[in-house]
């Protein structure tokens, strides 16, 4: 088995942990551990902490060190420096909104498994050629939603997706009905108001509802 195959198997395992991977924007690293514990308690172990705030790497570091059962990853990865910093912080997978030659080259050299973003059939074909079969469909709803992703199932059979962008409780099941969807990504599990208020019971409840989505 090649290194790429091993890393793709790792990404696939993360995508199968739960129906939803929460996409987290965290402003205060002190919120990271109780937030992650609430998500895990609700049945959502894979957590994507996006590199959109200065607190992100500290949050990843804290979750990796202190939250049993959490599989913490890094989102909004744009290049090799992001991959390196996240790996040092303890991230176990990486997610990018799209791809570039530089990012893919850096990912080849990184031990961190990458879930790369794609929004067109051509991008999916390019990633398949590079050995990626687990992909993020982003931005899912603006790019064409479940209808577009469903149309790819037959001509692009190796690809399996985590659609992200515009996903909610209301439309998630449209994506779960597709044969090429393993999970979805969404920010609704960790809304800013609940993080700011420290409403961890509320986060846990949202996680429980999300964990019950697929097949429910």
N, C-alpha and C positions, 0 to 999 in steps of 0.2 A: 504494500500500500504506500502510495506517495505521500509526501508531506501535505500537499493540497487536499488529497482525499481524506486524510486524517482530520485536517482542520474543517473541511466541509461536513464531515460526520459530527464533529463537535458542535458546529453551528446548528445542524439539523436537530441534535439532541436538545439544545437550548430552545429551539422553536417548538419542540414537542412537550416542553415542561408544563405549559398552561396555554389556554386559548389566547391570552393577551400578554404582550410584553409592554409594561407601562413605560411611557416616554416621559422622563422626569426632568423638569427644569428646576433646579434647586438653588435658592438664593442664600441660604444659611446652612453651612455644613453641619451645624448642631442638630438640624432636623433629619439628617441622613439616617442615623441608626434607628430612631423610633419609627420613622416612615417605612424603612425597609422591613423592620420587624412586623409592622402592621400588614404590609403586603404579603409577607411570607405566611403570617397567621391566617390570612384570607385565602391562601391557596395560589398565590402568584409569586413564584420564587425568582424568575428571571427579571431583572430590573435594568433598564437602560438609562443611565445618567448622562444627559447631553452636555457637551462642552460649550454651553451657551452662557455660562456665568463663571466668575472667578472661583466660586466655591466647588465647582464640579469635581476636580481631582481630589480635593480633601474629602468630599463626600464618598467618592469611590473607595478611597483608602480606608475610611472608617467602616463602610459597609463590608468590605472584604475582610477586615480584621475582626469585626465584632458581631456580625449577624449570621448566626447559624442557619443554614438552609438557603441562604441567598446566593444567587448566581448573578453577580453584578457585572454589567457591561458598560461600554462607553458609546455615546452617540454623537452625531455631528462631527465625525472624524473626517478631516479634509486633507490630511497628508501624513507623511512618515513621522513627523515630530509628534503629532497627536497620538499615533499608535504607540510610539516609544514611551511617552509620558503616561499613557493609560496603563500600559503593561507594567510599568514600574509602580503604579499606584495599586495594582492588584486586580485590574479588570480581567475578565475571563472571555469576553468577546467584544467585538467592535462593530459599529454600524455607521454607514456613510449615507448621505442623502443622494449621492450620485457617484460617479467614478471619473478618474483621470489616469493617464498613463503613469504619472508619478505615484499616485496612491496605490495602484495595483502593483507596481514594482516594489514599493515599500512593504506592502502586505506579503509579497512573496518572501521577503527577508525577515518578516516578523513572526514570532511564535503565536501572536494573537490572532484567532480566527476572525475573519471579516465577513459581515453580511452587507454586501454592496447594494446601493440603490440603482434602480432602473425605472424608466418611465416610458420606454418605447421598445418595440420588438427588436429593433436593430441593436439597442443597448443590451437586451437580454441575450441576443445571439453572440455579441462580443464577449460577454461575461461567460457564457457557456464555452466558448473557445478557450478562454483562460482557465477553465476548470471549475468555475463556480456554477453550482446548481441550486443553491439556496440564496434567494435574493429578496431584497426589500423592494416593494412596488411603491414608489413615492413620486409626487404626492398623489395618493391613491384616488381619492374622490375627484379632485380637479383634473387629473390626467385621464379619466374615463371610467373610474369606478369598477364595480363588479362586472359590468358588461364587457369592458375592455379586457379585464383579467381573464374572464371566462373564455373570451375569444382566443386567447393565447394557449389554452390548455391543449388543444389538438395539434397545432403546428409547432409548439415548443414544449413537447412532453417531458423533457428531463427537469424543467425548472419548477421549483417550489417556492412559494412566496410568503412574505409577511407584509401585507399591504398596510401602509401607514400614511396618515394625512387625511383628516376629515372623517376618521372612523369614530363611531360612537356606539352606545348601547343600541340605539335605534337602527343602525344599518350594519352592524357587525355580522349578523346572521346571513346577510346577503353574500358576504365573502366566505363564510364558513360552508356555504352550500356548494362552493366550487371545489373541484378535485385537486387543483394545484395550490390550494391555500392551507398552510399548516397552522398559522396563528395570525393575529393582527397586532399592530402597535397602536397605542393610544395614550393621550395625555389626560383623559378624563378620570383616571384612577387617583391622580395626585394633584387635584386642583390647587391653585395658589392660595385660595382662601383657607382651605383646610390645613395646608402646610403652615401658613402664617399663624393660624389659631392653635396649632398643635392638636388638631382633632384627629388623633390616631385611630380612635374607634370608628370615625367616619370613613377614614381611608381603608380600614379593614373591611368595613361593610361594602364599599365599592369594589374591593378586591374579591370578596365572596361572590358578588353578583357577576363580576367578570369571569371568575373561574367556572361559573355555571353556564356560561353562554353557549359553548359548543355542545351541540346535541341536546340542549335544554329546551 
